[in-house]
Amino acid sequence: MNKIESSELILNKRGAVYHLDLRPEEIADTIITVGDPSRVGRISCHFDHIEYQTSNREFISHTGTTGNKRITVISTGIGTDNIDIVLNELDALVNIDLETRLVKHEKKQLNIIRLGTAGALQKDIAIDSIVASTHGIGLDNLMHFYPFSNNNEEHDIARAFKQHTLMSSSTSDPYVFGAGAFLLAKLVDRTAAGLTVSCPGFYGPQGRNLRLGLYMANLNELLTSFQFGNHRILNFEMETSAIYGLGKCMGHQCISFSTIVANRITKEFTSNAEAAVDKMIEYVLERVERS
């Protein structure tokens, strides 16, 4: 087994991973990720006790307990490129011995739960509602830098999506990964669940035309009209596909929840995003505590 060099796994002066500034004992086995750093405190305020707090760049982390459940909340910032940093460093904390720089023989599985905001792509997905992602469809290229394999369902959804949108021959080569089956069964009830598209940007990649025009002016219509069996695309955002893809490759359980702050079909936008996000936080924490 080869030692991982200091240029590949970078540690700071206190022996913490470089970007997250976390040591192994400072994270829980249950991780909640949020894009917005200000959302970390809105979750940890529900904790009975906070053990650790760290802050480095856009990565703010709080670890504490609620009931008998130990949880780490960490902000990722926006985009799949940031997810690449966060997932790799979280995995290193539990599956690499930071002193010897050797991969551990026995691997630990984390439960990683994303809480974010998103735009709906179906008329019947109401503003301020919660959507759980059964699969993430990536329009970015992150996972193509890693060796991965898909199960039959993921492969078939990806193939049908490429045929429907023709995106594999234009802007990207979309990939598909499913949510962790355990977390999907334990945490999702009484809320909409379906496909989520992760975009590599907020404006053009999500069909917003300000001044430059759009290469794929009909992108949103293609996403809304896509269907594979009982699967349809309910929403899009900017992180889920990378969390699901890296999580599966690393052996972690992942699930993504989104508060719908905009409906791109009906052209509505929420009047109180903070209150809607707080409802999602309470929904998820209640289920995490009893899982």
C-alpha positions in Angstrom: 0.0 0.0 0.0 1.5 3.4 -1.1 1.8 6.3 1.2 -0.2 9.4 0.1 2.3 12.3 -0.4 1.9 15.6 1.3 1.3 17.4 -2.0 -1.8 15.1 -2.6 -3.4 15.1 0.8 -2.5 18.5 2.3 -2.7 19.0 6.1 -2.3 22.2 8.0 -0.2 22.9 11.1 -2.6 21.3 13.5 -2.9 18.2 11.4 -6.3 19.0 9.9 -7.3 18.6 6.3 -6.4 21.7 4.3 -9.7 23.3 3.2 -12.1 22.1 5.9 -9.7 22.6 8.8 -11.1 19.5 10.5 -9.5 16.6 12.3 -11.1 13.1 12.4 -12.4 13.4 16.0 -14.2 16.7 15.0 -16.7 15.2 12.7 -19.7 12.9 13.2 -20.8 9.9 11.1 -23.9 11.9 10.1 -23.0 14.9 8.0 -25.4 17.6 6.9 -24.1 19.8 4.0 -25.5 23.2 3.1 -24.3 25.6 0.4 -24.8 28.8 2.4 -22.4 29.3 5.3 -25.0 31.2 7.2 -27.3 28.2 7.2 -24.9 26.2 9.4 -25.9 28.2 12.5 -29.6 27.9 11.6 -29.2 24.1 11.9 -26.8 23.9 14.9 -29.1 26.2 16.9 -31.3 23.1 17.2 -28.5 21.1 18.8 -28.5 20.4 22.5 -24.8 20.9 22.6 -22.1 22.0 20.2 -18.7 20.3 20.5 -16.6 21.9 17.7 -16.8 24.9 15.5 -14.4 25.7 12.7 -14.3 28.2 9.9 -12.0 28.4 6.9 -12.9 30.2 3.7 -16.5 29.3 2.8 -16.3 26.1 4.8 -17.9 26.5 8.2 -18.4 23.4 10.4 -20.3 22.8 13.6 -20.4 19.4 15.3 -22.8 18.7 18.1 -25.6 16.5 19.4 -29.4 16.6 19.3 -31.0 13.9 21.4 -28.7 10.9 21.0 -27.6 11.8 17.5 -24.2 13.3 16.9 -24.2 15.5 13.7 -21.8 17.6 11.8 -23.1 20.5 9.7 -20.8 21.9 7.1 -21.1 24.6 4.4 -19.8 23.7 1.0 -20.3 26.9 -0.9 -21.9 26.6 -4.4 -21.1 24.1 -7.1 -19.9 20.7 -7.8 -16.2 21.9 -7.8 -16.6 22.7 -4.1 -18.3 19.3 -3.5 -15.2 17.7 -4.9 -13.2 19.3 -2.1 -15.7 18.6 0.7 -16.4 15.0 -0.1 -12.8 14.1 -0.7 -11.7 15.7 2.6 -14.5 14.2 4.6 -13.7 10.8 3.2 -10.0 11.3 4.0 -10.9 12.1 7.6 -12.6 8.7 8.1 -10.8 6.4 5.7 -7.2 7.5 5.6 -4.8 7.4 8.6 -3.6 11.0 8.6 -0.4 10.2 10.6 0.8 7.3 8.4 -0.9 8.6 5.3 -2.1 5.1 4.4 -5.7 4.1 3.4 -7.3 2.2 6.2 -8.2 -1.5 5.7 -11.6 -1.1 7.3 -13.7 1.6 5.7 -16.2 3.8 7.5 -19.5 4.8 5.8 -20.8 8.3 6.4 -24.4 9.4 6.1 -24.3 12.6 4.0 -27.5 14.7 3.8 -27.6 17.8 1.6 -30.1 20.6 2.5 -30.3 23.2 -0.2 -32.6 25.4 -2.3 -33.7 24.7 -5.9 -35.9 25.7 -8.8 -38.9 23.5 -9.7 -39.3 22.3 -13.3 -42.8 21.0 -13.0 -46.0 23.1 -12.5 -47.3 20.9 -9.7 -44.2 21.4 -7.5 -45.3 24.2 -5.2 -43.2 27.1 -4.0 -41.8 26.5 -0.5 -42.3 22.7 -0.7 -39.6 20.1 -0.2 -38.2 17.8 -2.9 -36.1 14.7 -2.2 -33.8 13.7 -5.0 -34.0 10.0 -6.0 -31.2 10.6 -8.5 -28.9 13.3 -9.5 -28.3 14.1 -13.2 -25.0 15.9 -13.6 -24.6 18.5 -16.4 -21.1 19.3 -15.1 -18.0 17.2 -15.9 -16.7 16.4 -12.4 -17.4 12.6 -12.3 -15.6 12.1 -15.6 -12.3 12.7 -13.8 -13.0 9.6 -11.7 -13.4 5.9 -12.6 -17.0 5.0 -11.8 -19.6 2.4 -12.7 -23.4 2.7 -12.8 -26.1 0.2 -12.0 -28.6 -0.7 -14.7 -31.2 1.9 -13.7 -28.6 4.8 -13.6 -27.2 3.7 -16.9 -30.6 3.5 -18.5 -31.7 6.9 -17.2 -28.5 8.5 -18.4 -28.9 7.0 -21.9 -32.5 8.1 -22.2 -31.6 11.6 -21.0 -28.9 12.0 -23.5 -31.2 10.8 -26.3 -33.9 13.2 -25.2 -31.6 16.3 -24.8 -28.8 15.5 -27.3 -26.5 17.0 -24.7 -23.8 14.4 -25.0 -23.0 15.9 -28.4 -23.2 19.5 -27.5 -22.6 21.1 -24.1 -21.8 18.1 -21.8 -21.8 14.4 -21.3 -24.5 14.0 -18.5 -24.1 11.3 -15.8 -26.5 9.8 -13.3 -26.3 8.5 -9.8 -29.0 7.4 -7.4 -29.5 8.4 -3.7 -28.4 6.0 -0.9 -31.2 3.5 -0.6 -30.9 3.4 3.2 -31.3 7.2 3.7 -34.0 7.3 1.0 -36.1 4.8 2.9 -35.4 6.2 6.3 -35.8 10.0 5.7 -38.2 10.5 2.8 -41.9 10.5 3.5 -44.7 12.9 2.9 -42.7 14.9 0.3 -42.2 14.9 -3.4 -39.4 12.7 -4.7 -37.9 12.6 -8.2 -34.9 13.4 -10.5 -32.8 16.4 -9.8 -30.5 18.0 -12.4 -27.3 19.6 -11.2 -26.1 22.5 -13.4 -22.6 23.9 -13.7 -23.8 27.5 -13.3 -26.8 29.6 -12.2 -27.6 31.7 -15.3 -27.0 30.2 -18.7 -26.8 26.6 -17.5 -30.2 27.0 -15.9 -31.8 28.7 -18.9 -31.6 32.3 -17.5 -31.1 34.8 -20.4 -29.8 38.2 -19.2 -27.5 39.7 -21.8 -25.5 37.0 -23.6 -28.2 34.8 -25.0 -28.4 31.1 -24.7 -26.8 28.2 -26.6 -29.6 25.9 -25.6 -32.7 28.2 -25.4 -35.0 25.2 -25.0 -33.0 23.5 -22.2 -35.7 24.0 -19.5 -38.4 22.7 -21.8 -36.3 19.6 -22.5 -35.7 19.0 -18.8 -39.4 19.4 -17.9 -40.6 17.1 -20.7 -38.1 14.3 -19.9 -39.6 11.1 -18.5 -38.2 7.6 -17.8 -40.8 5.2 -16.6 -42.2 6.8 -13.4 -39.2 9.1 -13.2 -39.4 12.8 -14.1 -37.2 15.8 -13.4 -38.7 17.8 -10.5 -36.0 20.4 -10.0 -32.5 21.7 -10.6 -29.7 23.1 -8.5 -25.9 22.9 -8.4 -24.5 20.1 -6.1 -26.6 16.9 -5.9 -25.1 14.9 -8.7 -21.5 15.3 -7.4 -22.6 14.3 -3.9 -24.3 11.2 -5.2 -21.5 10.3 -7.6 -18.6 10.8 -5.2 -20.5 9.4 -2.3 -21.3 6.2 -4.2 -17.7 5.8 -5.4 -16.4 6.2 -1.8 -19.1 4.0 -0.3 -21.1 6.6 1.6 -24.9 6.9 1.9 -26.1 10.2 0.4 -29.5 12.0 0.2 -30.4 15.5 -1.0 -33.3 17.6 0.0 -34.2 20.9 -1.6 -36.6 23.7 -0.6 -38.3 25.0 -3.7 -37.7 28.8 -3.8 -38.6 29.3 -7.5 -40.9 27.6 -10.0 -39.3 28.2 -13.4 -42.5 27.0 -15.2 -45.0 29.2 -13.4 -42.4 32.0 -13.0 -43.0 32.3 -9.2 -40.5 33.0 -6.5 -40.9 32.5 -2.8 -41.8 35.5 -0.5 -40.0 34.0 2.5 -37.1 31.7 1.7 -35.8 31.6 5.2 -39.1 30.4 6.7 -39.3 27.7 4.0 -35.8 26.5 4.6 -36.4 26.4 8.3 -39.3 24.0 7.7 -37.0 21.7 5.7 -34.4 21.8 8.5 -37.0 20.8 11.1 -38.4 18.1 8.7 -34.9 16.5 8.2 -33.7 16.9 11.8 -36.8 15.2 13.2 -36.2 12.2 10.9 -32.4 12.1 11.5 -32.9 12.0 15.3 -35.1 8.9 15.1 -33.2 7.1 12.3 
